[in-house]
Structures are given as structure tokens and as C-alpha cells.
Amino acid sequence: MIAALSSEWLKIRTTRTFFWLLTALFALITLIVIAGIATRHKQDISSARDQLDMLGIGSLALFIALIMGLVISTGEFRHGTITPTLLATPSRTSVVIAKALAGGFFAVVLVGLAEALVTLELLIVLPAKGVDFALQGGPAARFIGWTLIAAALWGALGSGLGLVIRNQIGAVVTCFVWLIIVENLIIAILRTHAINSHAGRFLPDQATGAVMHTGARQSDMLSHLGGAVTLGGWVALATFAALVLLSRRDVS
């Protein structure tokens, strides 16, 4: 397992996709932070609550973590390296678990760097705007902690889905269509008067929102722990499906 994990981490570090996604993410975060502070009135960014909301900008890295999780798995099929990977590690269970752990670990590192960047930029840009840095350590640490948990689960989820779908472009498009359109459509249908169900809170994106939520909770929203457990259930489902399909499919 250690050898499989080392192999997965090496693949992540040596791919150009990692470098360009990281560069694009940090550039986007910097642009959003600077634009968000420059275009808002001082009273809108002066409270600890307002600045905690701005710290949430770093959660954009969750989407990059999902993409990299997909790339970790689909890249094997796209470049034909899945055969030597399985020859080096014949246990397909070990390969699936190693990819899930690598995706989760990478996501934690990525989101941690993104949150550190946002914090540093707030320390620099807020005083330049004439606003005191009021972000409190306790709430910020709790928010970042829950965000890192969500990141680990998203990275692992991406690696599992990548092994299930296999086609890289198809996997990325499918995930974003689900997040942007399908999940919101399902929630809208469930909340109609004819159904009036809160089951939509157990969907992946809604569970993620519950994990990272910082304000007053709505009656139909899961708790932090409930959201994490729910998201973990989706990871377990994707990982199990990946293991079953990889065991049955011909990869050569």
C-alpha cells in the first residue's frame, strides 16, 4: 500500500495539469480577494463575520480538488498507464484505496494552501483599504478545519468517480453538470408542494455546504458532522463502485 501511495503522489507532483490548475486557482483567488475588498464599502468588510465569509473564498479549491481527483484516475486510462499500474500493484483493491487516499491528501494540501493565501491577502489588502483585520482565530480555525475535511472527501470522491466513468472529459463534464444543474433540479423538485421533502440535503453539494456552514442553520440543513458523514457515504459508494467495476473490466 505504501508503494502504491508513493506512486500516486509521484504522478500528481509530476503532471503539468497540477501546476497549471494550481497557478490558475491562486490567480483567481487573488483576483477575487482584491476585487471583493476594493469594490465594497468599509462597513461591509470590517466585522469578523464579514471577513470570515471572505475566508470562504479559499473553498474554491474544492472544485480543483475534485478535478484532480478525477485526473488521478481517468489519466491512467487516457494515457494507457493503468496496465503497468496494475502490473506493479496486482491488488486492484490497493490501487483503488491508494488513489482515494492520494486524492484526499492532495485536496487537503491544496485547500490548506488556498486558505493560507486568502488569509495572507486579507492581512495585506484590508489594512491597505483602511480596515482593521478582525478575523478571530477560533471561528477561522473551525471553518478551515471543516473545510479541510470536506476537501479530503471531495478529493477521494473524485478519484472514485474517475475510476467509474474512466473518460476524463466525460467525468469532468458529468460532475459539473451534476453540481450546477442536476442537483439543483432535484432539490427544486423535492421542495415542490406535491412532494415537500428535505431529502435533497443528503445530496453531495448540499452536504458539503452543511460541513462548511458558518451562519445560523436552516431547519432542513444537516449539522457539520451530519454533512461530513453524508459526504463520506457518497465517497464510500463511489469507491465501492470503482472497486467493483475495476475488478470486472478489461483494462488492456
Secondary structure, 3 states (H helix, E strand, C coil): CHHHHHHHHHHHHCCHHHHHHHHHHHHHHHHHHHHHHHCCCHHHCCCHHHHHHHHHHHHHHHHHHHHHHHHHHHHHHHCCCHHHHHHHCCCHHHHHHHHHHHHHHHHHHHHHHHHHHHHHHHHHHHHHHCCCCCCCHHHHHHHHHHHHHHHHHHHHHHHHHHHHHCCHHHHHHHHHHHHHHHHHHHHHHHCCCCCCCCHHHHCHHHHHHHHHCCCCCCCCCCCHHHHHHHHHHHHHHHHHHHHHHHHHCCCC
